[in-house]
């Protein structure tokens, strides 16, 4: 058994979605060791770095993060390799996969996206038909290695399709060293009251 850390490091210099610097974490010391102990605080946007979206992120009557069953955030997982897909992942791409997608599995999408020093506005994403297909398979959760699962979709179709079925969306994963195949996933969110999302420490076991 091996544990793979697929989380991004949190720092004030980390890459932020669409370079929105106002969402960069602010980390500061509140107490020093000579005062008795090192203590710090962090001011962080819930959708920064490796995180998970709750239904209320997009849907008016969607569940908040603390209301979702923890079973949604862990379980049998398949990683699908779409590194050769230049733009969007569609239903056609998913149905052509050699690995079958089963009910109650977590599906992680490995793409051409890399951990860059600057945000890539042309990142690979999950297109509407791909989201509809995954929702129809009644998966437990979905994740991707970009900081967003959709790109320039005015109606947020991909989010609405998945979150409308209570399928949490993990974004900002680091799948660069992960091979296509079957694993066990852990990505528990913080228990934030009325949270529309949460940072996670995501790991794969395989």
N, C-alpha and C positions, 0 to 999 in steps of 0.2 A: 504494500500500500504506500502511495506517495501523495503528499499534499502539495497542490499547486496554488500559489498565491496569485489570483488574477485581479487584484485590486491596484488602483493607482495610488501613489504616495500623495498625501495631502501636504501642501506647502503654499506659501504665499506666491511662489513662482510657477505654480502648476498651470497647465493650459486650461483655459476657460472657454465654454461654449460661445462661439461667435465673438471671441475676444472681449467679452463684456467684463472689463476689469473691475467694475463695481461689485461683481459677484465673487471676486477672488477672496480666499480665506484671509482673515486677519488674526494672527496668533501673537499673543503678547504675554509677558510674565506679570503676574500679580503679586508674587512673593518670591524671594530668593533664599538660597540655602542658608546663608548667614543669618536669615531671619527665622530659621527653623526648618524650612522645607522649600523645595522648588514647586511652585504652583503656577499654572498658566490658564489662560482662557482663549477660546476660539470663537470668532464670529464667522459663520459659514453658511452659504446658500445651500438649501437642502438638495438642489439639483446640480451640484458641482462634483466633479470627479466621478468615482465609482458610486453609483446611487441607484435607488429603485423608485419608480413612479407609482403612486397610489391612484385609484380611480378618480378621486376628487381633484387630482391635478388638472383634469380636463373636463370632467363631467359634474354638472351642478349637484346631482344627487348621488354622486359616487362615494364609496366608502373611503374613510381616512385610513392612514397607515396602521394606526393602533387597533383598528376594527377588523383587520384582515387576519385570517387564520395563518399561523406560523407555518403550517404545512405548505403554503404557497411559495415559501422562500427556501425550500430545501427538497431534495429528492433525486430520483434517477434522471440523468441528464444526457443529452447527446449534443456534441459540438459538430456543427456542419461547416465545412471549409468552402467559402466562397471568395477566396483571395484572388481568383482570376476574373471575378465579376467586377467590371469597371464602374458601374453606376448603381443601379438599384437591384434588390433581390425581389423577384416576382414569384408568383405561384408556379410558373414554369420551371424556375430554378429549383424550387423546393421539391416538386414532384419528380424531378430528374435525379434527385439525390439517391445514392446507393444505400443510404441508411434510412430505414423506415421510421416515421414519426408516429409514436403511440400516444394514446390518451394518458393524461396525467404525468407526462414527461415534461421536463424543462428543456427548452431548445435554445442553445447559444449559437449565435451567428458570427463566425470568424471571417473577416473581410480584409480588403487591401489596406484598411485603415491602420496607421502606425502611431506610436507615441511620439508626436512631433513637438517641436519647441513652439510652434505657432499653430493656431487652429486651421484645419483644412476645410474650406467652405465647400469642397467637392467630395466630401466623404461619402462612402457607400452606405446605403440605408435600406430599410425594409419598405417596399412599395405596397400600396393598398391591397392589391390582389394577393400578395404574400401574407399580409396580416389576416385577410379573410380566410385564407387556406389554413393558417395555423389555428385560428379561432375555431374553425370547423372541426379540427382534429381534437379539440377540447384539451389542449395542453395546459400544464400547470402554471408556467411562466415562460417568458422569453427574454433573451439578453443579446446585446450587441457590443462590439468593441469601438463604437463611435460614441461621442458625447451626447448624441441624439439618435433616436431610432428612425426619425423621418427628416426630410430635408425640403424646406420651402413648400409645404403643403398647407395652404391657407386655412383649410377646414380641420386640420389635424386628424385626417382620416385614419391613419395608422394607429395613433393613440386611441381614438374613440372606438375603433373596432375591437382592439385588444382589451382596453380597460373597461369597455362596456360588457365584457364577459368576465370581469374580475380577474383578468390575466395581468399580473404585475409585470412591469417592464424594467429590466436592468439595463442601464446605460453606463458607458465609460469603463467597460471591462478591459482587462489586458489579456488578450488571447494570443499574443505574439509567439509564445513558446508552447502553445497547446496544439496537439495534433487532433485531427478529426477522429471521433470515436465516442465511446460510452464512458461516463463518469458518474460520480455522486456530487451534487452541488450543495453548498451552504452559503446563503447570503442574507442573514437575518438583519432586518432594519431596527433602528432605535425605536423605542416605544414613545413616540411623540404625539401628544394630544392634538387631534385635528390636523395631523401632518399630511401634507400633499405629496410627500416623498421622504426619503431618508438616506443618508450615507450608509454604506454597508462595507464590511470586510468580506469580500467574496473569495471563496476557495473552491477548488475542485479536488476530489479524491479519486484516485484511479491507479 
